Amino acid sequence: MGGREHNINRTNTNTNTRREVTAMAVKKWVKPQVNNNTGKAVRTEMHVREGDTVKVIAGKDKGKVGEVVKVYRKGLKAGQILVDDVNLVKKAIKPKSTMGGEEERGKIILTEAPIHHSNVMLFSKTKEVVSRVGHKVVGGKKLRYLVKTGEVLQEVPRKVQPQKEEDAEASDE
């Protein structure tokens, strides 16, 4: 009804019928959560990281095992992950014209779509079992391990952005 929802509450009082109409606006788009202090997007804490082997425990691909390719921590896809060969969707690609005036035909390709991180569990390749993740401190380093097997997860080095030339010169002095 014109972009608004109407809730109608009816109560019977003797012979009179009373109607109350409450109007509520419906969101036309969804915005990511923003931290009020910094103005930046809020990061979502997740139990999986890139490079982890996971097993899907819910959804149309339940039971599939794959490696986490990408983790979305903030923005509209916050809390979602891309797993190799899981949640495949068909995507149409428009035809492109090349420099010679020839047209390349359009295609329909299969590509992975993100799934929510709560629909996967970490998977042990050696014991072939799923497990929750635990944290323990060994030698001053915080390590992640599988609770069922005790297997320590390999720590994937985080991507470090290279310093700009101005910053490198300032640190040399």
C-alpha positions as CSV (number, residue, x, y, z in Angstrom):
1,M,0.0,0.0,0.0
2,G,2.2,2.8,-1.2
3,G,5.4,1.7,0.6
4,R,3.8,1.6,4.1
5,E,2.6,-1.2,6.3
6,H,-0.8,-0.9,8.1
7,N,-1.5,-2.9,11.2
8,I,-5.2,-3.0,12.0
9,N,-6.2,-3.8,15.6
10,R,-9.8,-4.6,16.2
11,T,-11.4,-4.8,19.6
12,N,-15.0,-5.6,20.2
13,T,-16.6,-3.5,22.9
14,N,-20.3,-4.4,23.3
15,T,-21.9,-3.2,20.0
16,N,-19.3,-0.7,19.0
17,T,-16.4,-1.8,16.7
18,R,-13.3,0.3,17.1
19,R,-10.4,0.3,14.5
20,E,-6.9,1.6,15.1
21,V,-4.5,2.1,12.2
22,T,-0.8,2.3,12.9
23,A,1.5,3.3,10.0
24,M,5.1,2.2,9.9
25,A,7.7,3.1,7.2
26,V,9.3,0.2,5.4
27,K,13.1,0.4,4.6
28,K,13.7,0.8,0.9
29,W,17.4,-0.2,1.3
30,V,19.6,-1.7,4.0
31,K,22.6,0.1,5.2
32,P,25.6,-1.4,7.0
33,Q,26.0,-0.8,10.7
34,V,28.2,2.2,11.6
35,N,30.1,2.9,14.8
36,N,28.7,6.2,16.2
37,N,32.1,7.3,17.6
38,T,34.4,6.6,14.5
39,G,31.8,6.7,11.7
40,K,33.3,3.5,10.2
41,A,31.6,0.2,9.4
42,V,31.3,-2.2,12.3
43,R,33.3,-5.4,12.0
44,T,31.7,-8.7,12.6
45,E,33.6,-11.3,14.8
46,M,33.7,-14.7,13.2
47,H,35.1,-18.1,14.1
48,V,36.5,-18.8,10.6
49,R,39.3,-17.2,8.7
50,E,40.6,-17.4,5.1
51,G,42.4,-20.7,4.4
52,D,40.4,-22.7,7.0
53,T,38.8,-26.0,5.9
54,V,35.1,-26.0,6.8
55,K,32.1,-28.3,6.4
56,V,28.6,-26.8,5.6
57,I,26.1,-27.8,8.3
58,A,23.0,-26.1,6.9
59,G,21.5,-25.1,3.6
60,K,21.3,-26.6,0.2
61,D,25.0,-27.7,0.2
62,K,24.8,-29.4,3.6
63,G,27.7,-31.9,4.0
64,K,30.1,-30.3,1.5
65,V,33.7,-29.7,2.6
66,G,35.7,-26.7,1.2
67,E,38.2,-24.1,1.9
68,V,37.3,-20.5,2.9
69,V,38.3,-18.3,0.0
70,K,37.2,-14.9,1.3
71,V,35.7,-13.5,4.6
72,Y,33.5,-10.5,4.6
73,R,33.9,-8.7,8.0
74,K,32.2,-5.4,7.4
75,G,29.8,-3.7,5.0
76,L,26.5,-5.2,3.6
77,K,27.9,-8.7,3.4
78,A,29.3,-8.6,7.0
79,G,29.3,-12.1,8.6
80,Q,29.4,-13.9,5.3
81,I,32.1,-16.1,3.8
82,L,33.0,-17.5,0.3
83,V,33.7,-21.3,0.4
84,D,35.3,-23.0,-2.6
85,D,32.7,-25.0,-4.7
86,V,29.8,-24.3,-2.3
87,N,26.6,-22.3,-3.0
88,L,27.1,-22.2,-6.7
89,V,24.8,-19.8,-8.6
90,K,24.4,-19.1,-12.3
91,K,25.5,-15.6,-13.3
92,A,24.7,-14.1,-16.7
93,I,27.5,-12.1,-18.4
94,K,26.6,-9.6,-21.0
95,P,28.1,-9.7,-24.5
96,K,31.2,-7.5,-25.0
97,S,32.3,-5.8,-28.2
98,T,36.0,-6.1,-29.0
99,M,38.2,-3.5,-30.7
100,G,37.7,-5.1,-34.2
101,G,34.0,-4.5,-34.0
102,E,33.2,-8.2,-33.4
103,E,30.9,-9.1,-30.6
104,E,31.8,-11.7,-28.1
105,R,28.7,-13.8,-27.1
106,G,27.2,-13.6,-23.7
107,K,27.7,-16.4,-21.2
108,I,26.1,-18.1,-18.2
109,I,28.8,-19.1,-15.7
110,L,28.7,-20.8,-12.3
111,T,30.2,-18.8,-9.5
112,E,30.2,-19.1,-5.7
113,A,27.9,-16.9,-3.6
114,P,28.6,-16.0,0.0
115,I,27.0,-18.0,2.8
116,H,26.6,-17.0,6.5
117,H,29.5,-18.1,8.8
118,S,27.1,-19.7,11.2
119,N,26.2,-22.3,8.5
120,V,29.7,-23.8,8.6
121,M,31.9,-25.6,11.1
122,L,35.7,-26.1,11.1
123,F,36.7,-29.5,9.7
124,S,39.7,-31.6,10.6
125,K,41.2,-33.3,7.4
126,T,43.2,-35.8,9.4
127,K,40.3,-37.1,11.7
128,E,37.5,-36.3,9.2
129,V,35.4,-34.7,12.0
130,V,33.8,-31.2,12.5
131,S,34.6,-29.2,15.6
132,R,34.2,-25.9,17.3
133,V,37.1,-23.6,17.6
134,G,38.9,-22.8,20.9
135,H,41.6,-20.4,21.8
136,K,44.7,-21.0,24.1
137,V,47.8,-19.0,24.8
138,V,51.1,-20.9,24.2
139,G,54.4,-19.2,24.7
140,G,52.8,-15.7,24.7
141,K,51.0,-16.4,21.4
142,K,47.2,-16.9,21.1
143,L,46.5,-20.0,19.0
144,R,43.3,-21.4,17.6
145,Y,42.6,-25.1,17.9
146,L,39.9,-27.6,17.3
147,V,38.1,-28.5,20.5
148,K,37.3,-32.2,19.6
149,T,40.7,-33.2,18.3
150,G,43.0,-30.7,20.0
151,E,44.6,-30.0,16.5
152,V,46.2,-26.5,16.3
153,L,45.0,-24.6,13.3
154,Q,47.7,-23.2,11.0
155,E,48.0,-19.5,11.4
156,V,47.6,-17.7,8.1
157,P,49.8,-14.6,7.8
158,R,47.7,-11.5,7.6
159,K,48.1,-9.2,4.6
160,V,50.2,-6.2,5.6
161,Q,49.9,-3.1,3.5
162,P,53.2,-1.8,2.3
163,Q,54.4,1.5,3.8
164,K,54.2,4.6,1.7
165,E,57.6,6.2,0.7
166,E,57.0,9.2,3.0
167,D,56.3,6.9,6.0
168,A,59.4,4.9,5.2
169,E,61.7,8.0,5.1
170,A,60.3,9.3,8.4
171,S,61.0,6.0,10.1
172,D,64.6,5.9,8.8
173,E,65.5,9.2,10.5
